[in-house]
């Protein structure tokens, strides 16, 4: 994402090693033991989606609906089993670790240092749970939003400015907190950056990404026949009462 193709090919061996480690350590952690409430948290909701029973519309959700739908995708592709469940969390660990690696290399950190930090990060990121967990999804997407924001400023990359709202939205749809607090802070720095830099071309792409993201979500709610007021009550208002 942040590396040129020439560098990416040269570092293919390192990236493959990081991929294998990030996947394996999460897989190992997920198989150590079971906490019934947490470890099986999204197996039921993911399977329900495959059977046509959708979150918010058909049953009340207690965390972000993005994790439910991601779980459904993994169960649909790889079967309704424990291995598919762990493949979901392992994928998220890989996504976070790879993003960190590309970010560090974008700032010209040595390959050896970047590899060490990423292996350490992969050990402490998703393996703390091992199985899909909404808080960790929210944490990872929030981290990706921060990295995307920093690189978009550094590179003045229009595509990253367009992508930034989507990553923020994914974070919020994973879990309301702590995502909301992180996004408020990011929004403050976002406004500060555009006021000081006056990069209006980047601003247009950011606004385009924001509008298209909202439109696509509304289309998704329409296609799944999920009432918008149900989403608002279940995902916005109800958590505020807790």
Secondary structure, 3 states (H helix, E strand, C coil): CCCCHHHHHHCHHHHHHHHHHHHHHHHHHHCCCCCHHHHCCCHHHHHHHHCCCCECCCECCCCCHHHHHHHHHHHHHHCCCHHHHHHHHHHHHHHHHHHHHHHHHHCCCCHHHHHHHHHHHHHHCHHHCCCCCHHHHHHHHHHHHHHHHHHHHHHCCHHHHHHHHHHHHHHHHHCCCCHHHHHHHHHHHHHHHHHHHCCHHHHHHHHHHHHHHHHHHHHHHHHCCCCHHHHHHHHHHHHHCC
